[in-house]
Amino acid sequence: MVRVVLATHNAHKAREFQQLLGREIPGLEIVAYDGPEPVEDGVSFEENALIKARAAAAHTGLPALADDSGICVDVMGGAPGIFSARWAGSHDDASANLRLLLDQLADIPDADRGAHFTATLALLAPAGEPTVVQGIWPGTIAREPRGANGHGYDPIFVPDGRDVTAAELSAEEKNAESHRARALSAIVPALRELAGRGHRVGS
């Protein structure tokens, strides 16, 4: 068994990562992080993911996996980007974030409402070089929220090739094509290599 700490206090997210990665890498155990929250003062998804991974690896002595993600709107120069979770000023107020973004795009025509979700994953083994991958999910911003299956900006994000929002997709559909799914697929080779080396730092 190879244990990897996921740099989050969210036990649900740890279980989600375990389900998605455990199918690909038998013997991999994803555990939630129980240490102090690092200050995410990076200026990119990659920098913030690495900050979280380094903090978790240092605290636990285990290989650490961290993600940083958000929505990037073309006409806004890539904003909200790394500020997606606190776009309206209060961290994790998803409803306020979503409504503010819609208000800011109210006068933007449909042809110019392109956007994408970005997920960046950083994998760091103690004393090792980090592996950083990115998943991009392109689409457009709808004019009103639709759907109840998602969270965050999902109700206003229409993936390319779809006529429904991410919040109207089933969990299976979203797990197959989302930005996080694409990033997880990209990190699998590095995790397999880690598992193949039998990395068991910590307990």
N, C-alpha and C positions, 0 to 999 in steps of 0.2 A: 504493500500500500504506500503510495506517495501522497503526502499531504501538501496542499497549496493553500495559503491563506488568501482570501479575497478581501481586498481593502475596503470593506464596508461593514457597518454595524447592522445592516439590513439582512436579517436572517432569511427573508423571503428571496432576496436576490441571490444569496449564497445557495439556496436550494435550487433556484432556477439555473444557475451556472452548473451546479452538480448534475442536474438532469440533462442539460444540453451537452456538457463535456464528458460526462460519465459514459455516455453511449459510444463516444468516439475513442475514449482512452480508459479501458478497464484497469481497475486498481487505483484510479485517481480519486482522491478525496478533497473536496473543496470545503474549507472551514471559514466561518465568519471571523472578522477581526474584532478584538475586544480592547484595543489600546486607545490612546488619545487621538483625537482628530488632528491631523496636520493642517497647517495654514496653506490653503490652495492659492498661492500668489503667483502662479505661472501665468503666462500671457498666451498660452495655446493649450489645446486639448492634450497634446503630448506632454508638455511640461507638467500639467496638473496630474495626469495619470502617473507619471514618474514620481512626483512628490508623494502621492498616496502609496505607491508600491514600495518606495524606499522606507517610508515610515512603518509600514506593516512588516516588511522583512526585518528591519532593525529591531522591532519590538518583539517579534515572535521567533526569529531565527529560522523561519521557514521560507521557502520560495513564495513570492507574493505576486498576485495578479490584481491589477487595478484598472478601472475604466473611467473615462471621462467622456461625456457625450452632450449633445445639444443640437439645436436646430439653427440653420444658417440660411438667411434669406438673401437672395441675389441682389435685389434692388437696395438693400440696406447694407451692402458691403460685407455680407457674411454675419451680421448681427441677427439675433442675440448671441450666437456662438457660445463662448465659454461662460457667458452671463445668463444662459437660458433659464437656469433654476431660480434666479433672483432678478429677472428682467423688470418686474414691477416693484422691486425694492425690498420685498420680504422673501427670504429664502423659502423655496418649496411651496409658495402660494400659487399652485398650478392654475387655478381659475383666473386670478388676477393677471398672471403672466400672459395667458392665452388671450384674454380680453384686450389687454394693452397692445399686443402685437396686431390683433385684428383692427383695432382703432388706428394704429399707425399706417396700416395698409389699406384703409377704407377707400381712398381715392385712386389706388393703383389698379390699372386694367388687368383683366385676367391673363393677357399675354405676357405680362411682366411680373407675375407672382411666383416665379420659379424659386425653389428652395431645396434644401436637402438636409436630412439628418446625418450627423457624423457620430461615430463611436470609435474611440481610440482605446486600445488595450495595451498595457505595459506589463510584461512578465519579467520579474527580477529574482534571480537566485542569489543568496548571499555570496559575496565575493565574485559574482559573475557579471557579465555584460548584459544590459537589458535588451529585451526584444520588444519592439513597438510595432503594432499593426493598426490599420485603420479600415473601417467599414463605412461606405457611403450609400445612402438610400435616397435617390433623387425623386423629386415630385414638385408639387405646387401647393400654394396656400389657398384653402377654400375661403368662402366669404362668411360662413357661419359654421359653428361646431356641429358635427354629426357623429352619432355612434356612442356606444357606452362600454366598449370592450377595451379601450386603451386608457392611457393616463398622460399627463403632461400636455404636449402639443398634438398628440395623436388625433383628437377630434377635428383639427383643422388642416391636417396634412394628407394630401391625396397623392399616393405613390404613382410614379410614372407607369402607364399601362393599366391603371385602375380608374374606375369612376366612383369609387367609394373612398372614404377616409381610412386611415390606419386604425381608427377606433371602431370601424365597421367590419374589419377583418376578423376572422377567427384567430384564436391563439396559435393554432397550427399554421395558418397562413402567415401570420406575422413572424413566427419563429423561423419560418423558411426563407424569408426575404428581407427582414429588417436590417438596419445598419448594424445592430448588435450581433445578429446572426452572421452577417458577413465578416465582422471582425473576429468573432469566435472561430469561424471556419479558418480564417487566416492564422490564428494563433495555435491551432491544433498541432502543426508540425513541431513547433518549439516545445509544447507540452509533452508530446510523444517522446521527443529527445530527452527531456528531463526525466520522464518516467523510465525510459530505457537505461538511463544512468543510475537508476535506483536512488534518486536523491531523497534522503531521509534526514535532512538537517532539522534539529529540534525534536519535539516529541508530541 
